[in-house]
C-alpha cells in the first residue's frame, strides 16, 4: 500500500523516527532442547526502527506467537519489551517497543516467543545503535505532558478512571507507547481534547490508534479547534504503528474526534503535535 503521508514506526518521546541500521551478531541460534530458532517461522527478517530514546521491532510470523524482546547494553540484556497490542492473545504481527533508551548507544536484543503448541522460539542476537540526541531528526512534541500540554477534555475513560488511571486520557500524551488511553465503549463517539502550552501553527500531527483485535480501533479521525475549524478526516491504515499527517492551521486546543471505528473501547496509544508556537 502506498501512503501519501509519512509513517512513523514508533513514538519516541518527541523524536521523529528514522530507520536505524541493524546487524546480526555472530551469536549462534539457541540449540537447547525444546527451544527452536525463530527464523523458521518468520515471514522476513525483523525490521528495527530506532530513534534517540526508543526503538520498535517489527516482526511478522507465519503462525500466531506470543512474542517478546529482551534487550540491554550488554549481552546479559536486563530489560524486556512486549507488544502494545491489547488483543490479549498470540498473533502474527508484532511491534514491541523498547523505550527509555540512551541516545547514541549500542544495544543488544534477542527475540523470543511461544507458539500455540507450547514450542519455544528464540532468535540470534541483534544489535542497534540509537540516534544522537538533538540531531536533525529530533523536534519537540508540543502535545507531550513534558512540554506543558494537558488533556482539557475527553469523551470517557475506561472504567470511569481518574486522571491517574491505567487507561486515563493523559496516557495518550505521556510519551510512552507502552501506555494508552481507552474510552469506556464510546466507539465512533470517542474524542480527546489537548490544550497546547501556547497558540501554535501546527505543521503535522501524529496519531497511533489502540486496538483490541476486532474492536477498539479508530479507522479515521478529524481535528476540531477551539475556533470550530475542522481539519481532516485522516485515515489510519492500521493500529500497528503511529501515522503522521501534514497540516496547516493555528490553534491552542485540538479536539481529536473519531470519525469511523471498529466500535468498543476506542482510544489512542499516543498523540503528538509539531509546529511553531506563536
Order of alpha helices (4+ residues) and beta strands (2+ residues): beta-beta-beta-beta-beta-beta-beta-beta-beta-beta-beta-beta-beta-beta-beta-beta-beta
